[in-house]
């Protein structure tokens, strides 16, 4: 059957059609292959598949047509040659590190990455003699000063969650490559719809597909994107053995999410920018963190690297933790949950949730204070989101 699935070259078209390989049934929608194993024509074919002499399905831990279709589509969108899907965003980071680092290696890690990422590097990878130095995301000199002879990886998240700091991906890539290091960029907050770190010089992109790629809070998953050597060989080899794999059903959900990703990311961004402008005019709000505001220190950089500013923002309220909790508890519509990227607006207190496992010193270095509130702006009517947050503002100002 003729395969017309990858006609067109714009991101919106590729997000709908790239990666699909129709079966003999001629289906319009991507199928879900809910099978653990696959049948071989002969013992000889089985041997050829297992040895890598013949391409084809073997076992759904590492070869499943639905998962493979999602991987092909996301690789195209991110501008990479290869993609490996994983069971979660954290599994994507773990797979990258386990495949590409060894005992004695050193990693330079940005302050302010997702709290579990810091914990992974400092509490768990350290047990395998992989050392980590944390530096401010935007201080290029600090990155240069942190490099050691054993440094093998720079790890960044940009925009950073929750303070919306923006890394200069090109400058960090040049520094990393000059020192024979890999630059790994977490692109969860922007996704390929707003930013393509590989085109800016990064070697690997990791994403939590749980967030905006799904877009409706239904499934957990992640992915690693890069070239054939680093991802298609090394990371894939780790996943084949370690089994940090994505289920076919979740891969199917994520493929459907990709079809509307560009539309949703534009809407999230428009709503977040409107809300950020409004919040900074409200009494009781001390500071708003959003890269789309002209007074944000990396506003011009964000405009160059991103096509929009994303749906995540944070703000500091008066009254510290008590003020932040009063604000959150006064809302009635937005969902009090630590997830983000949902069609529903979510709100959380980073210091006691997403970054709660960090030491107080690490939170301070990351800029996460007790008065900080994070909002992942959803797709409800902006007037309704604003009215609900007004209840939080009133609660803060009432004390």
N, C-alpha and C positions, 0 to 999 in steps of 0.2 A: 504494500500500500504506500502511495506517495506520502511523504511526511512534509506537511506545510506548516509545522508548528513553530518554526523559528523565522518566519518571514517578518521583515521589519527590523529596525535597529534602535528605535527610541526606547528609553527605559520603561515607559508605560506599556509598550507593546511586548517587550521582552518579559516583563513581569507576568504577563498573561500567557505567553506562548512558548517561551524558551524552555528547553529541557524535556518537553513531552515527546514520548515515542509511543505512538498508538499501536495497539495490538491488532491482531487479525479481526477482532470484533468491531473495529472502527469507532470506538467510543469518542465522544466529544470531551467529556470530563475525564481528568486523570483517574485511573483506577487505583484501588487500594489492594495491594497484594498481602493478604493476611495469611501468610504461611511461614513456618519456621525453616523449612528446608525445600530443596528443589531436586527434581528427578534428572538423572543422567541417562543418556542413551545406552551407555555401556560402561564397563569398568575402565576401559581405556580413556573414555571421555572424562570420567570422574578423576582419574589420575592427572590428566592434562589440566583440568580446572584447578585442582588443589596445588599443582606445581607452578601455576601461573603461565603455562605454555599456551593455554586457551582461555580467552576471556569468557565470562559468563557467571551466572548465579551459582552459589554454593550453599550458603547458609545465611539466614536473615540478620545474624549479628553484624555482618559486614558486607553482604551483597543482597539488597532488596530493591526491586524495581521502583517502588514508590519512593523510598528514601533516596535512591539514586537520581530520580527525576527532580526532587527538591534540591539536591546537591548541584545538579547541572544548572538549574535555574538561578540559584543564588550565586554560583560562581560567575555566571554571565553578568548579573546585576552588579556585583562587587568588582568586576574587572579582573578576576583571577582565573588561573588555568585549572585549578582543582579546588574542590570543597569536600570536607568530611563533616557529616552531621553527627551530633552527639545528643545524649539524653538530657542535657541541661546546658545553660550558659557556663556554669562553673565547670562542668565536665569538659567543655571546649577548652577552657583555660588549662585545666589539669592535663588534658591530652597533649596540648601544645608543649607544655613544660616537660612532661615525662618523655615525650618523643625527641625533644631538641636540647635538653639540658642533661648534665651528668654531675656526679659528686665532684665538688671542688669548684663548680661554676659560680659566678656572681651575677646577680640581676639588679639593675637600677629600676626602681618602681616609683611611679608618681604618687605623691601624697593625694588623698582625696579620691582614689579609685573606690569602687564598690567595697563595702566593708568585708565581705566574705573573700574578696580577692586578696586583700591584705592578710587576712587570717590564713589563707591557703599558703601564701609565700612564707610568712613568718612563723607560723605554728606547725606546719606540716611539711612543706618542701625543705625547711631547715633541718628536719630529721634525716634527710638524705644528703646533708652537707652542701646544700644549695643556699648560699648566703644572699641576703637582700639589703640594699640600701635605699631608703626612701628620700625623695627630693621633691621640692615644689614643682608642679607640672610646668609652670610658665618660666622658670628660671633656667635658661639655657646654660649659664655658667655653672650652676649647681650640678647639672647633668654631666658637664665636662669634668668637673672636679671629682665626681663620684666614680668615674671610670677607673677600673683596676686592670692589671694584666689578665685576670681571670674573668672579666666581664664578658658575657655572651649574649645578653638580652636587655633591651629597654622595653618596659611595659607601660603603656599609657591608656587612659580612657578619656576620650574627647568627643563632645563636651563632658566634663566630669560631673558625676552624680554625687551630690545634688547642687553644687555651687556654680555649675555652668562655666567653669574655667575652660579655656580653649588652648590646646597645645599647638605649637607651630610644627605640624607634621613634617614638612619638608626640611626644616632646620634640624629637627631631631633625627630624621632619617640620615641626613648627611653626616651628622656627628656619630651616629651609631655605625654607619658603614666605614667611616674613617678609622674606627676602632675595632673593626671586624666583628661587629655585633649585629644582631637582628632587632628590628623595631616591630613590636607587636602592638596593634591598636585595637582597643575595644570600641566597636562602632555601634553599640546597642542603642544609644540615645538618638543618633541621627538616622541610622540605617543607610543602605546604599541609595535610598531615594533622595537624601539630602547631602551625602558626603561619601567620597570614595577614597579612603586612605591609601590604597595600593597605588592609585594614580599619582598620589602626592609623595610617594617614596617608601611607604611602609612595606615590610616584607610579608606580614601576616595580619589578617583581620580576624578577630573573634567577635561573635555576637551571641546574645541571649535571644533566641527566636521566641521565647516566652513572652517577650515584651511587644514591640510594635509590629514585628513580622506576623505574629498571631493577630494581635490587635483587638481581641475580645476576651482575653483572660481565660482561655479554654485549656491550653496545653503547655507543657514544659519541654523545652528543647534548646539546642544550641548548634553552633557551626563554626568551623575553622576554614578560612579561605586563603589561598596563596598559590605558589607555583607547584609544579609537579614534584619537584625534589623534596621540598620541605613538607608539603601537605599531602600530595598524592602518594608519596612514598613513606616518609617518616611518620607523619601523624596517622595516616591510614593504617600503617603497620602496627602502631600502638593500639588503635581501636580494634583491629582484627583480633589481637591477642587479649586485650584487657576488657573489651566488651562494653565500653561506655557509649552504647549505640542508641540511636533514635528509633522509636517504634514506627511502623508504617502508617498507622492511623494519625499520629502526631505530624508526621511528614506531610500527609495529605492535607491536614488542617493548615499547616504552614504554607503549602503551595497555594491554597485558596486565599490565604492572607496576603501573599505576595501580589495577587491579582489587583488588589485595591490599595496597596501600600503607598504609592505615590499620591493618590487622592487623599488618603487619610493623613499622611504626614504634612501635606499642605494645610489641611484643616486644623490639625493639632497645633501647627506653628502659628497660624493666624489667631487662633483662640488664645494661645499662650502669650503672644505679643500684646494683644489687647488687654489681657489680664495683668501683665507685668506693668504696663503703663498706668493702669488704673490703681493697682496696689501701691505704687510708690507715692501716690497722692493722698493716701489714707492715713489718718492719725492712728498711732499705735503700731504702725509698720515702720521699723527702723531702717531697713535696707532690703532691697529686692535684688536677687541674683538671677539675671537672665541676659544672655549674650546679645539679644536683640535690642537692648537699650543702649543708646549712643554713649552713655557714660560708663558702660562696661569696659574694663581695661583691654579686653581683646575683641572689641566690637568690629574693628576694621579687619582683623585676622579672620574672624568668623565669617564676615561677608565674602572674603576671598576663598575660604575653604569649603563653605557650605552654601547650598542654594536657598536655605531658610534656617531658622534658629531652633527648631524643634519644639516639643510639647512639654518639656520639663522645666520647672522653675522652683525657686526657693525664696523664702523671705524670713527676716528676723523680726520677732515681735517683742514688745516690752514685757517684762516680767519673767524672763528666763523660762525654765521648764514649766512652771505653773501657768505662765501666760500662754505658752505654746499649747499646753494641754487644754486650757480653757477655750482657746481658739478652735482646736480640733473638735472638742466635745460639743461645742455650740452649733456646729454645722448639722444639717439634717438630710441633705441630698447626697453630697459627695461621700464616697466610700472610704472608711478608715481602714486602709490596708497598705502594706509596704510594696505591693506590686505596682508596676507602671506600664504604660503603653496600651492601656485598655481604652475601649470606647467610652467607658464610664470614668469620670474624673475621680482620682484617688488622692488621699491626703495622709501624711504620716509625719512622725517626729523622728528624724534620722538618729539623733543622739541615743535614743532608747530602742531603736528597731534596726534599721539597715546597717548602722555603724555602732550598734550597742555592744558588740563583742570586742571592739577596740579598747585599748587602754585609754584612760583620760588624756594622757600625753599624746597618744596617736590621734585622738579626736581633735585635740587642740591644734596639732600640726596640720591636720586636714581642714581646719576651719569650721569644724562642726561644733557649734556651741549649743547650749541648752535651749536657747530661744528660737532655734531654727525650725521652720516648718517647710516641708516639701509638698508641692502639688504637681501631679502629672495630669495635665489638662486634657480632658476628654472631648467628646464630640456632641455633648448636649448643647442646647442653645446657650450662647455666651451670657445672655441676660440672666438665665437661671443659675449658671455657675457663679456669676458675680453676686447675685442676690444671696446665695447660700454662704459664700465667703463673707458677706457683709455681716451675717450673724456672728461669725467668729471675731470680726473686728469689733463689733459692739460688745462682745463678752470681754475682750481684752481691755477696752476703754472703760468698762463699767467698774473696774477695780481701782 
